[in-house]
Amino acid sequence: MPVEATQITGLASPNSFVGDPSGSEYFISNINGEPDARDNNGFITKLNAEGKVTSLKFIQGGVSEVSLHAPKGMALAGGLLYVADLDQLKGFDKTTGELVATVSFSSRSQAQVSLTDVAASSTGLLYVSDQTANSIYRVTPTDNHRVDLLIHDDRLAGPAGIAIHPKTNHLITVSWEKGKILEITQDGHLTELEPNGFFTSRFQNLSGVDFDRWGNMYVSDFTKGKVWRMTRDHRFQVIAEHLPAPADIGIDRANNLILVPYHYMHAAEMNGLETPSSAKSKGEKRTLADYGFIPPPPKPGAEGANK
């Protein structure tokens, strides 16, 4: 595992960064163009345990009869790497890159299907968010990848990243449009975990969400350039700021690393997380400038100001 922060460059609009549960390999999805374009030039980058690129285009649209337009969220389950690609969920062999499953979605509303993220549960089910249609689907791989609508609700407000809560096994999703953090039970009941109201607004456009091994939650704010941690007692801490468009983050629980794709920088970063015993809520925030990746930012303005 990387001892210090590791940067990955040469990417193309990276969106999602996930690690194998064993901590032995990593994958980054690259949109490589417009996020809704059917241009068949998206690709998946594969990295080794040290965070070094072993195959920049491990899976590539337009090669070996693979169709991959704008790959976004990903999840690993049962030896397969599942990738959300516009209106299809695709499953690839994580070792060979071979396409094993293609699951097509049709919108239950008038909105165009725009699959955004994937989460795998411990029971073998998959959950897929549809940001445009305000919907989340449940997929059953053991039943020929049957698709069921878990919830369609305008309160989802553009569901982007999704993750499984390690204690409750409920689904957690973050809202792109209203910056809310939402919790959904297995039967589709929706509650606001963090409402992000007018007077308490912390977030703008939330993109990614994941949990560490202790049950702390991490969310990325794409527009404000921040990564937040919510501890188990619901205290929020900014652990990094002044970041260039952090997209769908992941947590490597095996090695205690945070995985951050930087959409507009065409780069990504792996960095160690503090353990709960050593976390300092008011410590100095790390930025990419600390690693020589970007110039030091100007003095920040008020938190509510747009970048």
Backbone hydrogen bonds, N-H to C=O, Kabsch-Sander energy under -0.5 kcal/mol:
donor,donor_aa,acceptor,acceptor_aa,energy
6,T,270,M,-2.6
8,I,268,A,-2.9
11,L,266,H,-1.8
15,N,29,S,-2.6
16,S,29,S,-0.6
17,F,248,D,-1.4
18,V,27,F,-2.5
20,D,25,E,-2.9
23,G,20,D,-2.8
26,Y,47,L,-2.0
27,F,18,V,-2.7
28,I,45,T,-2.1
29,S,16,S,-2.2
30,N,43,F,-2.7
31,I,13,S,-2.2
31,I,29,S,-0.5
32,N,12,A,-1.8
37,A,34,E,-1.3
39,D,37,A,-1.4
41,N,69,H,-0.5
42,G,68,L,-2.2
43,F,30,N,-1.8
44,I,59,I,-2.7
45,T,28,I,-2.9
46,K,55,S,-2.6
47,L,26,Y,-2.6
48,N,52,K,-2.4
51,G,48,N,-1.9
54,T,46,K,-2.3
55,S,46,K,-1.8
58,F,44,I,-1.5
58,F,55,S,-1.0
59,I,44,I,-1.4
61,G,42,G,-3.0
62,G,66,V,-3.5
63,V,60,Q,-1.5
66,V,63,V,-1.6
68,L,66,V,-0.6
72,K,84,A,-2.8
73,G,116,T,-2.1
75,A,82,Y,-1.8
77,A,80,L,-2.5
80,L,77,A,-1.9
81,L,92,F,-3.2
82,Y,75,A,-3.3
82,Y,80,L,-0.7
83,V,90,K,-2.8
84,A,73,G,-2.7
85,D,83,V,-0.6
85,D,88,Q,-3.1
86,L,70,A,-0.6
87,D,85,D,-0.6
88,Q,85,D,-2.0
89,L,103,V,-2.9
90,K,83,V,-2.6
90,K,88,Q,-0.5
91,G,101,A,-3.0
92,F,81,L,-2.4
92,F,90,K,-0.5
93,D,98,E,-2.9
94,K,79,G,-2.1
97,G,93,D,-2.6
100,V,91,G,-3.3
101,A,91,G,-1.9
103,V,89,L,-3.1
104,S,102,T,-0.5
105,F,87,D,-2.5
115,L,86,L,-3.1
116,T,129,S,-3.0
117,D,129,S,-0.6
119,A,127,Y,-2.3
121,S,125,L,-3.0
124,G,121,S,-1.4
126,L,139,V,-2.6
127,Y,119,A,-2.7
128,V,137,Y,-2.1
129,S,117,D,-1.9
130,D,135,S,-3.1
131,Q,114,S,-1.6
131,Q,129,S,-0.6
134,N,130,D,-0.7
134,N,131,Q,-0.5
135,S,130,D,-1.8
136,I,151,I,-2.3
137,Y,128,V,-2.9
138,R,148,D,-3.3
139,V,126,L,-3.2
140,T,146,R,-2.3
143,D,140,T,-1.6
144,N,141,P,-0.7
145,H,140,T,-0.9
145,H,141,P,-0.6
146,R,140,T,-1.4
146,R,143,D,-0.7
148,D,138,R,-2.8
150,L,136,I,-1.9
150,L,148,D,-0.7
151,I,136,I,-1.8
153,D,134,N,-2.0
156,L,153,D,-2.0
157,A,154,D,-1.4
160,A,174,V,-3.1
161,G,207,S,-0.9
163,A,172,I,-2.3
165,H,163,A,-0.5
165,H,170,H,-3.2
169,N,165,H,-2.1
171,L,184,I,-2.8
172,I,163,A,-3.2
173,T,182,L,-2.3
174,V,161,G,-2.0
175,S,180,K,-2.9
176,W,158,G,-2.7
177,E,157,A,-2.1
178,K,157,A,-0.7
179,G,175,S,-0.9
181,I,194,E,-2.3
182,L,173,T,-3.0
182,L,180,K,-0.5
183,E,191,T,-2.9
184,I,171,L,-2.9
185,T,189,H,-2.1
188,G,185,T,-1.9
191,T,183,E,-2.4
193,L,181,I,-1.8
193,L,191,T,-0.7
194,E,181,I,-2.2
201,S,197,G,-0.6
206,L,175,S,-1.4
206,L,204,Q,-0.6
207,S,220,S,-2.8
208,G,220,S,-0.7
210,D,218,Y,-1.8
212,D,216,N,-2.2
215,G,212,D,-1.6
217,M,230,M,-2.6
218,Y,210,D,-3.0
219,V,228,W,-2.0
220,S,208,G,-1.8
221,D,226,K,-3.0
222,F,205,N,-2.1
222,F,220,S,-0.8
223,T,205,N,-0.5
225,G,221,D,-1.5
226,K,221,D,-1.1
227,V,240,A,-2.4
228,W,219,V,-2.8
229,R,237,Q,-3.0
230,M,217,M,-3.4
231,T,229,R,-0.6
231,T,235,R,-2.6
234,H,231,T,-2.2
237,Q,229,R,-2.3
239,I,227,V,-2.4
239,I,237,Q,-0.7
240,A,227,V,-1.3
241,E,286,R,-1.1
243,L,225,G,-2.6
245,A,243,L,-1.4
247,A,261,P,-2.6
248,D,15,N,-2.5
249,I,247,A,-1.3
250,G,259,L,-2.2
252,D,257,L,-2.7
253,R,251,I,-1.1
256,N,252,D,-1.1
257,L,252,D,-1.9
258,I,271,N,-3.1
259,L,250,G,-3.2
260,V,258,I,-0.5
260,V,269,E,-2.9
262,Y,267,A,-3.2
263,H,245,A,-2.0
263,H,261,P,-0.8
266,H,262,Y,-0.9
266,H,263,H,-0.7
267,A,262,Y,-1.5
268,A,8,I,-2.1
269,E,260,V,-2.4
270,M,6,T,-2.6
271,N,258,I,-2.1
273,L,256,N,-2.3
278,S,275,T,-1.4
279,A,275,T,-1.0
281,S,279,A,-0.5
283,G,280,K,-1.3
286,R,239,I,-0.9
290,D,287,T,-1.3
291,Y,288,L,-1.5
292,G,289,A,-1.4
293,F,288,L,-2.1
305,A,302,A,-1.7
